[in-house]
Amino acid sequence: MTDGIDGLREKFPALRARADGFAPAYLDSACMSLVPQEVLDAMTEYYRDFPGCAGRSLHRFAEEVSRRFEGARETFAKFLEAPSASGIVFVRNSTEAINIVGQGIAWKRGDRVLVSDQEHNSNLILWQRLGPERGVKLEILRLRDDGVFDAEAFEAALSTGVRLVSLFQTSNLDGRSLPVREIVERAHDHGALVLIDGCQAAPHRAVHLDKLGVDFFAVSSHKMLGPTGTGVLAGRPESLAQLRPLLAGGETVEWSTLTDHALRPPPHRFEAGLQNYAGVLGAAAGLRFLERAGLDAIEAHDRELNAHVTRELVDEPRLRLLGPADPADRPSVFAFALRGVDPHDAALFLDEGHGVMVRSGRHCVHSWYAERDLDGNVRASFYLYTNRSDADRLIAGVRELLERMPDRPSGTSASTPKRAAPSVPSRRRAAGSSTAAARSAPPRGTAGRGRAGSSARSG
């Protein structure tokens, strides 16, 4: 495959060559996917043609946006194979979705929540806060570094009594996936609810919520071709009905008096105030784009590119691969560290020298790195618009960087503990970067092109 799946790459404006001839190799889709033109068109259409409020007025603008907004709910239900469209709650992102569940459960002091040691901050910090606030106890399931799921350890954790299991489906850190169906069955056997963070899974493969049997499932549209500030909490209507809404106000009630009110049934009781209509309609357009591309084809495409990069780089003696060795077990993510190279410097080198955009740092999984006294790593991630040329530019950039760098420890990669960094002149440094070793000489390729300084977060 040379131009993404069936030539779809050309439909993404951000990938078009600039006036100066520069064309980006975007390998940061695990953080945020690019947006196709039809998503932009769907959002513009709302503001241009029917900029009304859904569910309120009776004029034609309001009627049209109401119809399309509820149609978007049906689109998400179909895409996720949810039990019912009434279980699709529109939110800003998966962080909000997880908070709706966590803050909405009627906790009893001593209730336990089980999470893994590789969860995104969005699926960790809330549970930590609920300890002193609500008396909830946080239990940690430690995952094996080779990606193999330890069912016995999971069963042992459940046997202590757990109210809620909250885990990722696919890891933001190294791309591994967990056996959700098995997790749900074991958790339900012990009387526990299950919340799944599906942000890294739903954009790349069919999730079949009805078959998986999860109680709650969170996704962010900005990782699946949609705009920022839109997401979904998908849940079984009967499970959602047990939650206390995080917010209350307009659109959440059937009626109110000066002294009382009655909540609407899910999903509307969780959608307080005016909604992001343009964003939701754009997110639904993104799902339709993914459906036409085919999730099976997307996953196969990811796997093919990842296998190519893995074959070319895995034998580099100074490169450490994170997660499962087989790219089939982490198809959308190639996470790695380079011994002696600060991950932020590596990312800047790849960007400035080869136009390759990757993420560096701790990927919002600070806890995993803190346990290992590590500062971070580099993560390249693939999607339907990624092509072989992008992958080859990554390979060439990593090889050139290793050629330029002396083989000595610097301590900020995930392969070594923290140590003092060599003093090397730097033209541009990222926030949190302890060495500018990768900047020691202008990289080949597009070295020296004018760029405004910027900083990279370590999260």
VOPAGU-2260 file (C-alpha; in pm, 1 decimal, decimal comma):
REM VOPAGU-2260
SITE   aa  ch    i         X         Y         Z
SITE  MET   A    0       0,0       0,0       0,0
SITE  THR   A    1     156,0     328,8    -108,2
SITE  ASP   A    2    -110,8     596,7     -63,1
SITE  GLY   A    3    -303,2     481,7     241,9
SITE  ILE   A    4    -605,5     259,7     206,2
SITE  ASP   A    5    -740,5     285,1    -149,9
SITE  GLY   A    6    -595,6     631,4    -200,9
SITE  LEU   A    7    -781,4     787,4      94,0
SITE  ARG   A    8    -474,0     984,9     196,6
SITE  GLU   A    9    -552,8    1262,2     -49,7
SITE  LYS   A   10    -877,4    1338,0     135,9
SITE  PHE   A   11    -686,7    1473,7     438,4
SITE  PRO   A   12    -598,5    1841,3     386,9
SITE  ALA   A   13    -326,2    1839,7     653,6
SITE  LEU   A   14    -122,5    1590,7     446,6
SITE  ARG   A   15    -108,2    1804,9     133,2
SITE  ALA   A   16     234,3    1931,9      33,0
SITE  ARG   A   17     303,7    2289,6     139,5
SITE  ALA   A   18     404,9    2568,8     -93,7
SITE  ASP   A   19     769,1    2506,7      -6,0
SITE  GLY   A   20     734,4    2140,2    -106,6
SITE  PHE   A   21     729,5    2004,2     248,5
SITE  ALA   A   22     490,7    1711,6     300,7
SITE  PRO   A   23     445,8    1584,5     657,7
SITE  ALA   A   24     486,6    1221,7     761,2
SITE  TYR   A   25     230,2    1222,2    1040,5
SITE  LEU   A   26     293,0     935,7    1284,0
SITE  ASP   A   27     111,7    1069,3    1590,5
SITE  SER   A   28    -241,4     941,5    1532,4
SITE  ALA   A   29    -253,4     769,7    1872,1
SITE  CYS   A   30    -253,1    1119,3    2019,5
SITE  MET   A   31    -484,2    1277,4    1763,4
SITE  SER   A   32    -594,6    1163,0    1421,5
SITE  LEU   A   33    -612,8    1390,0    1120,0
SITE  VAL   A   34    -948,2    1504,5     985,2
SITE  PRO   A   35   -1079,6    1433,4     633,6
SITE  GLN   A   36   -1240,1    1707,8     429,5
SITE  GLU   A   37   -1591,4    1569,0     468,5
SITE  VAL   A   38   -1569,8    1608,9     846,6
SITE  LEU   A   39   -1481,2    1974,3     798,2
SITE  ASP   A   40   -1767,2    2004,7     549,6
SITE  ALA   A   41   -2017,4    1852,6     794,3
SITE  MET   A   42   -1921,4    2101,9    1063,3
SITE  THR   A   43   -1932,2    2396,7     825,1
SITE  GLU   A   44   -2271,3    2284,8     695,6
SITE  TYR   A   45   -2422,4    2310,3    1043,3
SITE  TYR   A   46   -2309,4    2668,0    1100,2
SITE  ARG   A   47   -2393,7    2771,2     743,8
SITE  ASP   A   48   -2725,7    2597,2     677,9
SITE  PHE   A   49   -2909,7    2514,5    1004,2
SITE  PRO   A   50   -2742,5    2678,0    1307,8
SITE  GLY   A   51   -3016,2    2605,0    1558,2
SITE  CYS   A   52   -3057,9    2441,1    1900,0
SITE  ALA   A   53   -3163,1    2076,4    1906,1
SITE  GLY   A   54   -3472,1    1979,0    2103,9
SITE  ARG   A   55   -3585,1    2331,4    2184,1
SITE  SER   A   56   -3742,2    2547,5    1915,3
SITE  LEU   A   57   -3985,3    2434,6    1645,5
SITE  HIS   A   58   -3849,5    2628,6    1348,9
SITE  ARG   A   59   -3676,6    2457,0    1057,8
SITE  PHE   A   60   -3321,1    2516,5    1178,9
SITE  ALA   A   61   -3397,4    2355,1    1513,9
SITE  GLU   A   62   -3587,4    2069,1    1353,6
SITE  GLU   A   63   -3301,0    1991,9    1116,4
SITE  VAL   A   64   -3026,7    1995,6    1379,7
SITE  SER   A   65   -3245,2    1784,8    1611,3
SITE  ARG   A   66   -3291,8    1523,4    1340,6
SITE  ARG   A   67   -2922,2    1512,3    1254,7
SITE  PHE   A   68   -2807,5    1516,9    1616,9
SITE  GLU   A   69   -3019,4    1213,1    1700,8
SITE  GLY   A   70   -2908,6    1058,3    1371,9
SITE  ALA   A   71   -2548,7    1094,3    1490,1
SITE  ARG   A   72   -2645,4     903,8    1802,9
SITE  GLU   A   73   -2773,6     621,2    1583,9
SITE  THR   A   74   -2451,0     634,3    1380,6
SITE  PHE   A   75   -2239,4     586,5    1692,6
SITE  ALA   A   76   -2462,5     305,7    1818,2
SITE  LYS   A   77   -2428,5     125,1    1486,0
SITE  PHE   A   78   -2053,2     182,4    1462,6
SITE  LEU   A   79   -1988,5      55,4    1815,4
SITE  GLU   A   80   -2256,9    -214,9    1787,5
SITE  ALA   A   81   -2403,6     -83,3    2111,2
SITE  PRO   A   82   -2716,6    -246,8    2256,7
SITE  SER   A   83   -2922,7      69,8    2202,6
SITE  ALA   A   84   -2887,7     426,9    2079,0
SITE  SER   A   85   -3035,2     531,5    2414,0
SITE  GLY   A   86   -2703,8     419,6    2563,4
SITE  ILE   A   87   -2499,4     672,9    2361,3
SITE  VAL   A   88   -2414,4     984,3    2564,2
SITE  PHE   A   89   -2236,9    1271,1    2389,4
SITE  VAL   A   90   -1949,8    1416,3    2594,5
SITE  ARG   A   91   -1638,4    1621,8    2531,6
SITE  ASN   A   92   -1395,1    1329,9    2545,5
SITE  SER   A   93   -1325,0     998,7    2715,2
SITE  THR   A   94   -1194,1    1177,3    3024,9
SITE  GLU   A   95   -1537,6    1324,5    3081,7
SITE  ALA   A   96   -1698,2     988,1    3006,6
SITE  ILE   A   97   -1487,6     814,4    3272,0
SITE  ASN   A   98   -1564,1    1089,8    3522,0
SITE  ILE   A   99   -1938,1    1055,5    3461,5
SITE  VAL   A  100   -1911,8     690,0    3561,3
SITE  GLY   A  101   -1672,1     742,6    3850,7
SITE  GLN   A  102   -1858,0    1033,8    4003,1
SITE  GLY   A  103   -2199,2     885,8    3925,4
SITE  ILE   A  104   -2176,1     550,6    4105,3
SITE  ALA   A  105   -2328,1     541,5    4454,3
SITE  TRP   A  106   -2006,3     431,3    4623,2
SITE  LYS   A  107   -1992,6     276,7    4965,8
SITE  ARG   A  108   -1685,8     326,0    5182,3
SITE  GLY   A  109   -1445,7      39,3    5116,9
SITE  ASP   A  110   -1564,9     -29,1    4759,3
SITE  ARG   A  111   -1274,7    -128,5    4534,7
SITE  VAL   A  112   -1181,0     -17,3    4182,1
SITE  LEU   A  113    -935,2    -229,1    3983,1
SITE  VAL   A  114    -717,3     -66,8    3715,1
SITE  SER   A  115    -395,7    -176,0    3543,7
SITE  ASP   A  116     -51,6     -25,0    3599,5
SITE  GLN   A  117     -52,3     102,3    3240,8
SITE  GLU   A  118    -360,0     324,3    3240,5
SITE  HIS   A  119    -376,8     671,6    3093,0
SITE  ASN   A  120    -404,3     943,7    3357,7
SITE  SER   A  121    -770,6     982,2    3261,4
SITE  ASN   A  122    -832,6     633,6    3398,5
SITE  LEU   A  123    -619,9     669,4    3710,9
SITE  ILE   A  124    -634,2    1013,5    3871,3
SITE  LEU   A  125   -1010,5    1005,0    3926,1
SITE  TRP   A  126    -988,0     679,8    4123,9
SITE  GLN   A  127    -704,3     820,4    4333,8
SITE  ARG   A  128    -919,1    1121,3    4422,4
SITE  LEU   A  129   -1217,5     906,6    4513,8
SITE  GLY   A  130   -1013,2     752,3    4795,0
SITE  PRO   A  131   -1009,8    1048,0    5034,9
SITE  GLU   A  132   -1336,3    1187,6    4894,2
SITE  ARG   A  133   -1559,6     878,6    4893,4
SITE  GLY   A  134   -1362,5     604,8    5069,1
SITE  VAL   A  135   -1298,0     409,4    4746,4
SITE  LYS   A  136    -995,4     179,9    4747,9
SITE  LEU   A  137    -776,8     158,7    4439,1
SITE  GLU   A  138    -631,8    -179,7    4341,2
SITE  ILE   A  139    -359,5    -216,9    4076,6
SITE  LEU   A  140    -333,3    -505,4    3829,1
SITE  ARG   A  141      27,2    -528,1    3709,3
SITE  LEU   A  142      59,6    -624,4    3344,6
SITE  ARG   A  143     336,9    -834,2    3196,5
SITE  ASP   A  144     588,5    -648,1    2979,6
SITE  ASP   A  145     558,2    -906,2    2701,8
SITE  GLY   A  146     191,0    -821,7    2649,5
SITE  VAL   A  147      53,9   -1159,5    2761,2
SITE  PHE   A  148    -258,3   -1120,0    2976,4
SITE  ASP   A  149    -223,3   -1293,3    3313,4
SITE  ALA   A  150    -572,5   -1431,9    3373,0
SITE  GLU   A  151    -472,4   -1586,5    3705,0
SITE  ALA   A  152    -350,7   -1253,0    3841,8
SITE  PHE   A  153    -673,2   -1089,6    3724,6
SITE  GLU   A  154    -883,1   -1360,1    3888,3
SITE  ALA   A  155    -687,6   -1321,7    4211,4
SITE  ALA   A  156    -749,3    -947,5    4210,1
SITE  LEU   A  157   -1121,4    -999,5    4156,9
SITE  SER   A  158   -1142,3   -1247,9    4442,1
SITE  THR   A  159   -1073,2    -972,9    4696,2
SITE  GLY   A  160   -1405,0    -808,1    4607,5
SITE  VAL   A  161   -1417,4    -538,3    4335,8
SITE  ARG   A  162   -1705,0    -300,3    4258,4
SITE  LEU   A  163   -1568,2    -173,3    3925,6
SITE  VAL   A  164   -1300,2    -291,5    3680,8
SITE  SER   A  165   -1172,3      -3,1    3466,0
SITE  LEU   A  166    -916,0     -93,1    3198,7
SITE  PHE   A  167    -799,6       9,6    2853,1
SITE  GLN   A  168    -887,0    -206,0    2554,6
SITE  THR   A  169    -576,0    -102,5    2362,3
SITE  SER   A  170    -281,1      60,6    2534,8
SITE  ASN   A  171    -191,7     422,3    2473,3
SITE  LEU   A  172     166,7     336,6    2573,1
SITE  ASP   A  173     268,3      34,6    2365,5
SITE  GLY   A  174     -33,4     -65,7    2155,7
SITE  ARG   A  175    -112,8    -398,9    2322,6
SITE  SER   A  176    -476,2    -504,8    2358,3
SITE  LEU   A  177    -649,3    -681,3    2644,2
SITE  PRO   A  178    -903,1    -967,0    2604,6
SITE  VAL   A  179   -1211,3    -760,3    2687,3
SITE  ARG   A  180   -1466,4   -1039,1    2647,8
SITE  GLU   A  181   -1278,0   -1258,4    2897,9
SITE  ILE   A  182   -1231,1    -964,4    3134,9
SITE  VAL   A  183   -1602,2    -881,9    3128,0
SITE  GLU   A  184   -1709,5   -1241,5    3186,0
SITE  ARG   A  185   -1472,4   -1289,4    3479,5
SITE  ALA   A  186   -1563,9    -952,0    3630,9
SITE  HIS   A  187   -1937,4   -1012,4    3600,3
SITE  ASP   A  188   -1896,3   -1354,3    3758,3
SITE  HIS   A  189   -1762,4   -1169,7    4062,7
SITE  GLY   A  190   -2039,8    -910,0    4054,7
SITE  ALA   A  191   -1820,3    -625,5    3928,0
SITE  LEU   A  192   -1911,7    -362,0    3671,1
SITE  VAL   A  193   -1674,0    -304,0    3377,8
SITE  LEU   A  194   -1566,1      28,6    3226,8
SITE  ILE   A  195   -1343,5      11,5    2918,1
SITE  ASP   A  196   -1133,1     295,2    2776,8
SITE  GLY   A  197   -1172,2     228,5    2404,3
SITE  CYS   A  198    -990,5     533,8    2270,4
SITE  GLN   A  199    -707,6     342,1    2102,8
SITE  ALA   A  200    -920,0      44,5    1992,6
SITE  ALA   A  201   -1237,2     183,5    1835,2
SITE  PRO   A  202   -1053,9     382,4    1562,5
SITE  HIS   A  203    -877,7      68,8    1435,3
SITE  ARG   A  204   -1106,6    -231,5    1482,1
SITE  ALA   A  205   -1466,8    -331,6    1534,7
SITE  VAL   A  206   -1545,7    -343,7    1906,7
SITE  HIS   A  207   -1889,4    -521,8    1912,5
SITE  LEU   A  208   -2010,0    -375,5    2241,9
SITE  ASP   A  209   -2322,9    -587,9    2247,3
SITE  LYS   A  210   -2114,8    -905,6    2226,9
SITE  LEU   A  211   -1848,3    -784,4    2469,0
SITE  GLY   A  212   -2108,4    -711,2    2734,5
SITE  VAL   A  213   -1927,0    -410,5    2884,1
SITE  ASP   A  214   -2124,7    -186,1    3115,3
SITE  PHE   A  215   -1953,6     137,3    3008,0
SITE  PHE   A  216   -1727,2     223,0    2713,1
SITE  ALA   A  217   -1548,7     554,6    2653,2
SITE  VAL   A  218   -1416,4     698,9    2325,5
SITE  SER   A  219   -1281,0    1033,4    2206,2
SITE  SER   A  220   -1367,4    1141,2    1851,9
SITE  HIS   A  221   -1039,3    1323,6    1802,3
SITE  LYS   A  222    -868,6     984,4    1773,5
SITE  MET   A  223   -1111,0     855,9    1510,0
SITE  LEU   A  224   -1111,0    1124,9    1237,7
SITE  GLY   A  225   -1345,7    1355,8    1430,5
SITE  PRO   A  226   -1296,4    1703,1    1576,0
SITE  THR   A  227   -1160,0    1785,4    1917,5
SITE  GLY   A  228   -1400,2    1832,8    2206,0
SITE  THR   A  229   -1633,5    1546,9    2111,9
SITE  GLY   A  230   -1663,0    1195,0    2247,6
SITE  VAL   A  231   -1905,1     930,9    2366,7
SITE  LEU   A  232   -1986,3     737,9    2678,9
SITE  ALA   A  233   -2157,8     422,2    2558,6
SITE  GLY   A  234   -2335,5     218,6    2821,1
SITE  ARG   A  235   -2616,5     -20,1    2879,0
SITE  PRO   A  236   -2925,1     194,6    2946,0
SITE  GLU   A  237   -2994,3       8,1    3268,1
SITE  SER   A  238   -2636,2      69,9    3384,1
SITE  LEU   A  239   -2648,0     438,3    3290,5
SITE  ALA   A  240   -2977,7     477,7    3474,5
SITE  GLN   A  241   -2800,8     391,9    3801,2
SITE  LEU   A  242   -2555,6     682,8    3768,5
SITE  ARG   A  243   -2602,0    1024,3    3924,0
SITE  PRO   A  244   -2538,9    1285,2    3648,6
SITE  LEU   A  245   -2215,7    1476,5    3677,5
SITE  LEU   A  246   -2389,6    1796,7    3566,5
SITE  ALA   A  247   -2749,5    1911,0    3598,7
SITE  GLY   A  248   -2944,4    2180,1    3416,9
SITE  GLY   A  249   -3101,9    2248,1    3081,5
SITE  GLU   A  250   -3208,8    1945,6    2875,9
SITE  THR   A  251   -3151,9    1701,5    3163,9
SITE  VAL   A  252   -3497,3    1726,1    3321,7
SITE  GLU   A  253   -3852,9    1632,7    3226,3
SITE  TRP   A  254   -3993,6    1906,4    3450,8
SITE  SER   A  255   -3893,8    2130,2    3736,0
SITE  THR   A  256   -4056,8    2347,6    4002,8
SITE  LEU   A  257   -3899,3    2585,1    4249,7
SITE  THR   A  258   -3849,9    2294,4    4486,9
SITE  ASP   A  259   -3814,6    1977,3    4279,8
SITE  HIS   A  260   -3741,4    1822,6    3940,1
SITE  ALA   A  261   -3751,3    1491,9    3751,7
SITE  LEU   A  262   -3460,1    1371,6    3540,6
SITE  ARG   A  263   -3501,4    1256,6    3184,0
SITE  PRO   A  264   -3397,5     897,9    3108,7
SITE  PRO   A  265   -3053,8     822,7    2962,9
SITE  PRO   A  266   -2887,5     950,3    2754,6
SITE  HIS   A  267   -3039,4    1298,1    2787,6
SITE  ARG   A  268   -2995,8    1326,1    3165,0
SITE  PHE   A  269   -2618,5    1334,7    3109,4
SITE  GLU   A  270   -2618,2    1598,0    2832,8
SITE  ALA   A  271   -2658,8    1921,4    3024,9
SITE  GLY   A  272   -2676,8    2249,7    2839,9
SITE  LEU   A  273   -2625,2    2339,6    2477,5
SITE  GLN   A  274   -2432,4    2066,6    2296,9
SITE  ASN   A  275   -2145,0    2080,3    2048,6
SITE  TYR   A  276   -2372,6    2017,6    1751,2
SITE  ALA   A  277   -2112,2    2089,9    1485,0
SITE  GLY   A  278   -1861,9    1864,7    1660,8
SITE  VAL   A  279   -2106,6    1576,8    1698,1
SITE  LEU   A  280   -2210,9    1598,4    1332,3
SITE  GLY   A  281   -1844,7    1610,6    1231,9
SITE  ALA   A  282   -1769,7    1308,7    1452,3
SITE  ALA   A  283   -2050,5    1114,0    1286,0
SITE  ALA   A  284   -1909,5    1204,2     944,3
SITE  GLY   A  285   -1575,5    1065,7    1060,9
SITE  LEU   A  286   -1740,7     735,5    1153,4
SITE  ARG   A  287   -1903,4     710,3     811,7
SITE  PHE   A  288   -1560,2     765,4     656,0
SITE  LEU   A  289   -1417,2     482,8     867,7
SITE  GLU   A  290   -1704,6     251,9     776,2
SITE  ARG   A  291   -1640,7     304,6     404,6
SITE  ALA   A  292   -1268,3     242,1     452,2
SITE  GLY   A  293   -1343,3     -74,6     650,6
SITE  LEU   A  294   -1207,5    -141,4     998,2
SITE  ASP   A  295   -1064,2    -478,6     896,2
SITE  ALA   A  296    -872,8    -309,0     616,0
SITE  ILE   A  297    -749,7     -37,9     852,2
SITE  GLU   A  298    -619,1    -289,0    1105,0
SITE  ALA   A  299    -446,9    -491,7     832,0
SITE  HIS   A  300    -292,9    -172,9     692,5
SITE  ASP   A  301    -162,5     -71,3    1037,5
SITE  ARG   A  302     -16,8    -417,1    1089,1
SITE  GLU   A  303     158,7    -419,4     750,9
SITE  LEU   A  304     330,3     -86,2     810,8
SITE  ASN   A  305     424,7    -174,7    1167,7
SITE  ALA   A  306     571,0    -506,3    1054,7
SITE  HIS   A  307     783,5    -321,9     798,0
SITE  VAL   A  308     918,1     -72,7    1052,6
SITE  THR   A  309     977,3    -346,9    1307,4
SITE  ARG   A  310    1171,5    -563,3    1062,3
SITE  GLU   A  311    1393,7    -271,2     964,1
SITE  LEU   A  312    1468,9    -136,9    1312,4
SITE  VAL   A  313    1432,4    -417,7    1564,8
SITE  ASP   A  314    1791,0    -536,6    1516,3
SITE  GLU   A  315    1939,7    -194,4    1588,8
SITE  PRO   A  316    2144,9    -272,7    1902,5
SITE  ARG   A  317    2065,2      60,7    2070,5
SITE  LEU   A  318    1690,6      49,3    2006,7
SITE  ARG   A  319    1462,2     -92,9    2272,1
SITE  LEU   A  320    1111,0    -185,8    2164,8
SITE  LEU   A  321     833,9    -141,1    2420,5
SITE  GLY   A  322     550,1    -387,5    2443,0
SITE  PRO   A  323     493,2    -713,0    2254,2
SITE  ALA   A  324     765,2    -818,6    2011,6
SITE  ASP   A  325     517,4    -919,7    1741,0
SITE  PRO   A  326     372,5    -615,9    1557,4
SITE  ALA   A  327      50,2    -811,9    1509,7
SITE  ASP   A  328      -2,5    -768,8    1885,7
SITE  ARG   A  329      41,3    -387,9    1868,3
SITE  PRO   A  330     -54,9    -303,8    1507,0
SITE  SER   A  331    -107,5      70,5    1540,4
SITE  VAL   A  332     187,4     156,2    1770,0
SITE  PHE   A  333     565,7     132,0    1740,6
SITE  ALA   A  334     698,8     252,7    2077,2
SITE  PHE   A  335    1074,4     261,3    2124,0
SITE  ALA   A  336    1365,7     410,9    2311,9
SITE  LEU   A  337    1717,1     480,4    2187,7
SITE  ARG   A  338    1997,2     422,3    2432,6
SITE  GLY   A  339    2186,0     745,3    2495,2
SITE  VAL   A  340    1926,2     967,1    2324,9
SITE  ASP   A  341    1673,9    1185,5    2501,7
SITE  PRO   A  342    1328,1    1097,9    2359,7
SITE  HIS   A  343    1235,3    1464,2    2308,8
SITE  ASP   A  344    1556,4    1526,6    2117,1
SITE  ALA   A  345    1486,5    1222,0    1903,5
SITE  ALA   A  346    1139,3    1354,9    1822,4
SITE  LEU   A  347    1276,5    1698,2    1731,6
SITE  PHE   A  348    1545,6    1542,5    1512,1
SITE  LEU   A  349    1287,9    1335,2    1325,8
SITE  ASP   A  350    1062,0    1635,2    1279,6
SITE  GLU   A  351    1319,0    1890,1    1169,0
SITE  GLY   A  352    1536,4    1655,2     967,9
SITE  HIS   A  353    1286,1    1420,2     808,2
SITE  GLY   A  354     945,1    1579,3     854,5
SITE  VAL   A  355     838,7    1282,8    1068,0
SITE  MET   A  356     594,5    1374,2    1344,4
SITE  VAL   A  357     600,6    1139,2    1645,2
SITE  ARG   A  358     527,2    1177,4    2013,3
SITE  SER   A  359     785,3    1174,0    2288,1
SITE  GLY   A  360     764,8    1164,4    2665,2
SITE  ARG   A  361     551,2     962,0    2903,8
SITE  HIS   A  362     228,6     959,0    2699,8
SITE  CYS   A  363       3,7    1048,2    2994,6
SITE  VAL   A  364     101,1     722,0    3166,4
SITE  HIS   A  365     338,1     888,2    3413,0
SITE  SER   A  366     275,7     621,5    3675,6
SITE  TRP   A  367     423,3     343,1    3459,1
SITE  TYR   A  368     745,3     538,4    3403,7
SITE  ALA   A  369     766,9     651,0    3766,5
SITE  GLU   A  370     756,3     287,0    3880,6
SITE  ARG   A  371    1058,7     218,2    3660,7
SITE  ASP   A  372    1246,1     546,4    3720,2
SITE  LEU   A  373    1227,9     625,5    3348,0
SITE  ASP   A  374    1178,3     953,5    3168,7
SITE  GLY   A  375     998,5     844,0    2854,8
SITE  ASN   A  376    1030,6     712,3    2503,3
SITE  VAL   A  377     928,8     780,1    2144,8
SITE  ARG   A  378     599,2     657,5    2000,5
SITE  ALA   A  379     519,5     631,7    1630,1
SITE  SER   A  380     158,6     544,5    1550,3
SITE  PHE   A  381      -5,1     445,4    1224,5
SITE  TYR   A  382    -347,7     497,0    1071,5
SITE  LEU   A  383    -536,0     454,8     745,8
SITE  TYR   A  384    -367,4     755,5     579,8
SITE  THR   A  385     -12,4     647,2     675,1
SITE  ASN   A  386     185,2     514,0     376,6
SITE  ARG   A  387     508,8     325,0     313,6
SITE  SER   A  388     695,3     647,7     246,0
SITE  ASP   A  389     606,1     774,4     595,4
SITE  ALA   A  390     737,2     451,0     745,0
SITE  ASP   A  391    1058,3     468,4     541,1
SITE  ARG   A  392    1119,8     826,5     650,7
SITE  LEU   A  393    1090,3     713,4    1013,1
SITE  ILE   A  394    1336,7     430,0     952,1
SITE  ALA   A  395    1584,6     660,4     777,3
SITE  GLY   A  396    1557,2     921,8    1050,7
SITE  VAL   A  397    1619,4     676,5    1334,1
SITE  ARG   A  398    1917,3     527,3    1153,7
SITE  GLU   A  399    2071,1     866,1    1083,9
SITE  LEU   A  400    2022,9     972,7    1443,8
SITE  LEU   A  401    2197,7     660,4    1571,7
SITE  GLU   A  402    2483,9     717,8    1327,2
SITE  ARG   A  403    2535,4    1068,4    1458,5
SITE  MET   A  404    2510,4     982,7    1826,1
SITE  PRO   A  405    2797,1     831,1    2025,0
SITE  ASP   A  406    2702,9     510,1    2202,7
SITE  ARG   A  407    2694,8     635,1    2560,3
SITE  PRO   A  408    2415,7     645,8    2819,3
SITE  SER   A  409    2228,7     972,8    2867,4
SITE  GLY   A  410    1952,6     842,3    3089,1
SITE  THR   A  411    1630,2     989,4    2955,6
SITE  SER   A  412    1518,0     705,0    2735,9
SITE  ALA   A  413    1303,8     419,0    2858,5
SITE  SER   A  414    1602,7     187,7    2835,5
SITE  THR   A  415    1810,2     347,2    3109,6
SITE  PRO   A  416    1760,1     519,2    3446,8
SITE  LYS   A  417    1810,9     892,3    3481,7
SITE  ARG   A  418    2170,4    1011,0    3461,4
SITE  ALA   A  419    2351,5    1333,7    3391,4
SITE  ALA   A  420    2330,9    1438,5    3027,6
SITE  PRO   A  421    2623,6    1551,9    2812,5
SITE  SER   A  422    2641,6    1921,8    2734,5
SITE  VAL   A  423    2571,4    1966,0    2365,0
SITE  PRO   A  424    2474,3    2289,6    2187,6
SITE  SER   A  425    2107,1    2311,2    2095,8
SITE  ARG   A  426    1912,2    2512,3    1839,9
SITE  ARG   A  427    1572,6    2414,7    1980,7
SITE  ARG   A  428    1495,8    2219,2    2296,0
SITE  ALA   A  429    1178,2    2063,9    2424,4
SITE  ALA   A  430    1042,0    2129,5    2770,6
SITE  GLY   A  431    1159,7    1845,4    2990,1
SITE  SER   A  432    1447,8    1757,2    2761,3
SITE  SER   A  433    1767,6    1712,9    2959,3
SITE  THR   A  434    2002,3    1697,4    2662,8
SITE  ALA   A  435    2021,7    1833,9    2312,9
SITE  ALA   A  436    2237,9    1552,9    2184,7
SITE  ALA   A  437    2018,6    1497,8    1882,1
SITE  ARG   A  438    2067,2    1861,7    1785,9
SITE  SER   A  439    2447,8    1832,3    1772,5
SITE  ALA   A  440    2447,3    1870,2    1396,3
SITE  PRO   A  441    2183,3    1967,1    1142,6
SITE  PRO   A  442    2006,5    1651,4    1023,7
SITE  ARG   A  443    2005,5    1558,5     658,7
SITE  GLY   A  444    1696,7    1607,4     447,9
SITE  THR   A  445    1520,0    1933,7     531,1
SITE  ALA   A  446    1777,4    2055,7     782,5
SITE  GLY   A  447    1779,0    2426,8     839,3
SITE  ARG   A  448    1428,3    2509,2     717,3
SITE  GLY   A  449    1279,1    2795,0     913,0
SITE  ARG   A  450    1072,1    2689,3    1213,2
SITE  ALA   A  451     929,1    2872,7    1507,0
SITE  GLY   A  452    1045,4    2742,5    1841,9
SITE  SER   A  453     804,4    2529,1    2040,4
SITE  SER   A  454     799,9    2301,1    2339,0
SITE  ALA   A  455     696,4    1939,4    2387,0
SITE  ARG   A  456     526,0    1819,7    2701,4
SITE  SER   A  457     655,9    1511,3    2872,6
SITE  GLY   A  458     305,6    1384,3    2947,8
